């Protein structure tokens, strides 16, 4: 009668307990860490849960089979056959409890019961808690498959501190996914959940070592592993510290989580291998330049626009260089990087050919007087050489012909977003960096050039896919190929080989930004170097700071390397002498008008300056006199006496007899003139 009453009472308790149990979780909806993954599903960066825990969803299929075998053998050999409770183990645990005077010796819990406890989040060191756990385990067995129960254990098992689940534990203690574990690693991961805080290898090395070896001995005793295997595993060292969790593509990953805060897994188009390689490159190069300098790198597929790597800084935690700032999206001055598009427009409009001649001479455009980076003029050069040498004056002359507004319009066709001063129209200064633009914008522009002039919409996996449709070209195919062919001839840095890629460098005013953007047949890569706070970096330039990084980045592409595209139909292969007359020399559409309405000016030397020719030491170095504007031929005078006449050139030289003041004059074909007085010494 008492037994019957006890059974009735127990049944009543179990019914009551069943009504208080939490809903059976589904791994697909269980609160877990958000994870950002690459194009192949490889982990780039996980984030903690709202409670600050590392809990990465894990399935049996994603874990080393040896670990699963060792776990079941050690924890629950009857897992695949019981219905949630191993009664023989429970009886053994109860007997040990009584013999030990009420002290728990062994739990007798199955893996299903442990999952029940983990779901409830309550201790079960008393009879009622154990009974509740048993009831819960029974329900889990009826509602879930064995694999689903095991998946919950693999995701929820505690491993010390804020680490939950084998995947988070494997990353934290071994720095790798649990797909391949050594016997020693698997044994430690089997042992830790039994007493996660006491056995933490980063807190108590000896306890972790002892618990791992205990698991190995037990597995040998029951025949799961051989004694020789266990002996070898015991020689493997135990980790003494937690490893940092992956933090690749940190800036883009944060943007992804902000954009999709409810998502558990966010896939990006990035390539983890390339991302990791370029992050190491950016960090190493920045350290060599200056602690306050950062480096940003962006790589994309030319055809699809998929972003393959996005390195926002030299390191997210690099405080001196403001590593938290994503410099792939920062608005900066592009320096000379827009020149290829300027010349491309001239090719497209039929104003020039790469072998067309153009004058690199002092030229003024109203109040705007561009000068070359090194301050020197080359005289008559080809368009090809003007671009490969990045001469400023020819670029501005060509831009004046094609129009700054057209340049800005083509930038927008390339999905770039150039920023101009408020309420101002595009000016000639745009061609030399007088506009705000991002690294992502420039990569998009160069992708279009490498794609035969067709615009390329960069896509990183965030937001909707760009809709296909007819879009206006950035350049026609022939003009784009001309530009690419010229850029392939730009001299490489010391660590590069010529002709591998088509590329261009740029340096913004005041040495604030160094740029290098290039492409081969498949990939476009852009590099920015500088200080995020906009401060100058003395000596920084695109060719010395960014170009070496660009070439090293292409070295890391591996199988993605590809030759530059072949010439499309319509390309004119010709030397300057073989060109049609209108293309032999670049002529501004308004060149005659400009020349006739503008009087000649002596551009060098300036009025009132002292010019050191070394005359005091007995030297007879010649003085170079340079002219801008006016109509040739020009006649040059020194103190009223003619010393030279040029049919086309806008400069001449004069050798003085000695130091002293001299008045230099010039008269053009229209009789207009200019003069300056200088002191020679």
Buried (B, 14 or more C-beta within 10 A) or exposed (E): EEEEEEEEEEEEBBEEBEEEBEEBBEBEEBEBBBBBBBBEEBBBBBBBBEEEBBBBBBBBEBBBEBBBBBBBBBBBBBBEEBBBBBEEBBEBBEEBBEEEEEEBEEBBBBBBBBBBBBBBEEEBEEEEBBBBBBBBBBBBBEEBEBEBBBBBBBBBBBBBBBBBBBBBBBBBBBEEBBEEBBBBBBBBBBBBBBEBEEBBBBBBBEBBBBBBBBBBEBBBEEEBBEEEBBEBBBEEEBBEEBBEBBBBBBBBBBBBBEEBEEEBBBBBBBBBBBBBBBBEBBBEBBBEBBEBBBBBBBBBBBBBBBBBBBBBBBBBEBEBBBBBBBBBBBEBBBBBBBBBBBBBBBBBBEBBBBBBBBBBBBBEBEEBBBBBBEEEBBEBBBBBBBBBBBBBBBBBBBBBBBBBEBBBBBBBBBBBEBEBEEEEEBBBBBBBBBBBBBBBBBBBBBBBBBBBBBBBBBBBBBEEEEEEEEBEBBBBBBBBBBBBBBBBBBEBBEEBEEEBBBBBBBBBEEBBBBBBBBBBBBBBBBBBBBBBEEEBBEEBBBBBBBBBBBBBBBBBBEEBBEEBBEBEEEBBEEEBEEBEEEBBBBBBEEBEEBBBEBBBBBBBBEEEEEBEBEBEEEEEBEBBBBBBBBBBEBBBBBEEEEBBEBEEBBBBEBEBEEBEEBEBBBBBBEEBBBEBBBBBE
